Amino acid sequence: NCGLKAYKNEVVKSIEVYGEMHRYIPYLAKNQEEKNIDITINVDEKRVQNAMKAHPELIQDDWEYMLTGSDFYTQLIKYNGFLLHSSCIVVDNVAYAFSADSGKSTHTELWLKHFGNRAYMLNDDKPAIRLIDGKVYACGTPWSGKYDYSTPQVVELAGICFLQRSENNWIKKAETSKAVFN
């Protein structure tokens, strides 16, 4: 049984870890009251085994990672949130998300190098984006891609940049009519 409980930031203190569940350490808290739980996820052994039968090329840890992430992001919608496939950094206490088919991590690495101690990685692959009290926030999650770069923080989101390869460098402001939170 692979159970996962995501807690509010203020209750994240400690966790009991088993197997390859190391990526959840910063996000899970031990012995917390039910009132502190935002989202509860329970991916049972039968579901994991069924997935492994259908796709034997993936191991149990891969399936636990994918199924818990899928369940979390599905439930996140109830909390005015969604997954944004992006690399998200924080500079001077505000978050910036960079989304792309490829190259987003390379791009944020350049930002981290340029801004030094003023910047850190919030999540390198799948941050949660939430609308809380009329403001948009980026949230670190344990689902952070192959390099597992993530920080359990909730930070106001200053912008999202959709990257694409080009011969020339250019940027344009997106139309607000296309915004998710408007």
C-alpha positions as CSV (number, residue, x, y, z in Angstrom):
1,N,0.0,0.0,0.0
2,C,1.4,3.4,-1.0
3,G,-0.4,6.0,0.9
4,L,0.4,9.7,0.5
5,K,-0.9,12.7,2.5
6,A,0.0,16.2,1.4
7,Y,-0.1,18.7,4.3
8,K,-0.3,22.4,4.7
9,N,3.2,24.0,4.7
10,E,3.1,24.9,8.4
11,V,2.7,21.3,9.5
12,V,5.6,19.8,7.5
13,K,8.0,18.7,10.2
14,S,9.0,15.0,9.8
15,I,8.2,11.8,8.0
16,E,8.8,8.1,8.2
17,V,10.3,6.9,4.9
18,Y,10.2,3.5,3.4
19,G,11.6,2.2,0.1
20,E,12.3,4.8,-2.5
21,M,9.9,7.4,-1.1
22,H,12.7,9.8,-0.4
23,R,11.3,12.5,-2.7
24,Y,8.3,13.0,-0.3
25,I,10.4,13.8,2.8
26,P,10.0,17.6,2.6
27,Y,6.3,17.4,1.9
28,L,4.9,15.0,4.4
29,A,4.5,15.4,8.1
30,K,4.3,12.7,10.8
31,N,1.5,12.3,13.4
32,Q,-0.6,15.2,12.1
33,E,-4.3,15.7,12.8
34,E,-6.8,15.1,10.0
35,K,-7.8,18.8,10.1
36,N,-4.4,19.7,8.7
37,I,-4.7,17.5,5.6
38,D,-5.4,19.3,2.3
39,I,-5.4,16.2,0.0
40,T,-5.2,12.5,0.9
41,I,-4.0,10.0,-1.7
42,N,-4.0,6.3,-1.3
43,V,-2.6,4.2,-4.2
44,D,-3.1,0.6,-3.2
45,E,-0.9,-2.3,-4.1
46,K,-3.5,-3.8,-6.4
47,R,-3.7,-0.7,-8.5
48,V,0.1,-0.6,-8.8
49,Q,0.3,-4.3,-9.7
50,N,-2.4,-3.8,-12.4
51,A,-0.5,-0.9,-13.9
52,M,2.7,-3.0,-13.9
53,K,1.0,-5.9,-15.7
54,A,-0.2,-3.5,-18.4
55,H,3.2,-1.9,-18.7
56,P,5.9,-4.2,-17.4
57,E,8.7,-2.0,-18.7
58,L,8.2,0.3,-15.6
59,I,9.0,-0.7,-12.1
60,Q,6.9,-0.4,-8.9
61,D,8.5,2.9,-7.8
62,D,7.8,4.5,-11.2
63,W,4.1,3.5,-11.0
64,E,3.8,4.8,-7.4
65,Y,5.3,8.1,-8.4
66,M,3.0,8.4,-11.5
67,L,-0.2,7.3,-9.8
68,T,0.3,9.4,-6.7
69,G,1.1,12.4,-8.9
70,S,-1.9,11.8,-11.1
71,D,-4.2,11.5,-8.1
72,F,-2.8,14.6,-6.4
73,Y,-3.1,16.8,-9.5
74,T,-6.7,15.5,-10.1
75,Q,-7.7,16.4,-6.6
76,L,-5.8,19.8,-6.7
77,I,-8.5,21.1,-9.0
78,K,-10.9,21.2,-6.0
79,Y,-8.5,23.6,-4.4
80,N,-8.3,26.1,-7.3
81,G,-5.1,24.5,-8.6
82,F,-3.6,22.7,-11.5
83,L,-0.4,21.1,-12.7
84,L,1.8,23.2,-14.9
85,H,4.5,21.2,-16.7
86,S,7.3,23.7,-16.2
87,S,10.5,24.5,-14.3
88,C,9.8,27.0,-11.7
89,I,12.3,29.2,-9.8
90,V,12.1,31.8,-7.2
91,V,14.0,35.1,-7.5
92,D,13.8,37.7,-4.7
93,N,10.8,35.9,-3.2
94,V,8.6,35.7,-6.3
95,A,8.2,32.7,-8.6
96,Y,8.7,32.4,-12.3
97,A,7.6,29.3,-14.3
98,F,9.1,28.3,-17.6
99,S,7.2,25.8,-19.7
100,A,8.5,24.2,-22.9
101,D,8.6,20.9,-24.8
102,S,12.3,20.8,-24.0
103,G,15.0,23.2,-22.6
104,K,13.1,24.6,-19.6
105,S,15.5,23.1,-17.0
106,T,18.5,24.4,-19.0
107,H,16.8,27.9,-19.1
108,T,16.2,28.0,-15.3
109,E,19.8,26.8,-14.6
110,L,20.9,29.9,-16.4
111,W,18.7,32.1,-14.2
112,L,20.0,30.3,-11.0
113,K,23.6,30.9,-12.2
114,H,22.9,34.6,-13.0
115,F,21.0,35.4,-9.8
116,G,23.1,33.3,-7.4
117,N,22.0,33.4,-3.8
118,R,18.9,35.5,-4.7
119,A,17.4,32.4,-6.5
120,Y,16.4,28.8,-5.8
121,M,14.5,26.0,-7.6
122,L,10.9,25.7,-6.5
123,N,10.1,22.7,-8.7
124,D,11.9,21.5,-11.8
125,D,9.1,19.7,-13.6
126,K,5.5,19.8,-12.1
127,P,4.8,22.7,-9.7
128,A,1.2,23.2,-8.6
129,I,-0.3,26.5,-9.5
130,R,-3.0,27.7,-7.2
131,L,-5.4,30.7,-6.8
132,I,-5.5,31.6,-3.1
133,D,-7.4,34.6,-1.8
134,G,-7.3,36.2,-5.3
135,K,-3.5,35.8,-5.8
136,V,-1.8,33.2,-8.0
137,Y,0.9,31.0,-6.3
138,A,3.4,28.4,-7.4
139,C,3.9,25.5,-5.0
140,G,6.7,23.0,-4.8
141,T,5.6,19.3,-5.0
142,P,7.3,16.0,-4.7
143,W,6.7,15.4,-8.4
144,S,9.7,17.2,-9.7
145,G,11.1,15.1,-12.6
146,K,14.2,13.0,-13.0
147,Y,16.5,15.3,-11.1
148,D,14.2,15.7,-8.1
149,Y,14.8,19.4,-7.6
150,S,12.0,20.8,-5.5
151,T,11.4,22.9,-2.4
152,P,8.3,22.7,-0.2
153,Q,7.3,26.3,-0.5
154,V,4.2,28.3,-1.6
155,V,5.4,31.5,-3.4
156,E,3.5,34.2,-5.3
157,L,3.8,33.7,-9.0
158,A,5.1,36.7,-10.9
159,G,4.9,35.2,-14.4
160,I,4.8,32.2,-16.7
161,C,7.0,32.1,-19.8
162,F,6.3,29.6,-22.6
163,L,9.7,28.8,-24.3
164,Q,10.2,27.7,-27.8
165,R,13.3,27.3,-30.0
166,S,14.0,30.1,-32.4
167,E,16.9,31.5,-34.4
168,N,16.3,34.9,-32.7
169,N,15.7,35.8,-29.0
170,W,12.3,37.5,-28.6
171,I,9.5,37.8,-26.0
172,K,5.9,39.0,-26.2
173,K,3.3,39.5,-23.6
174,A,0.5,37.0,-23.7
175,E,-3.1,38.1,-24.2
176,T,-4.9,38.2,-20.8
177,S,-8.0,36.8,-22.5
178,K,-6.1,33.5,-22.7
179,A,-5.2,33.5,-19.0
180,V,-6.4,30.7,-16.7
181,F,-6.9,33.0,-13.7
182,N,-8.1,36.3,-15.1
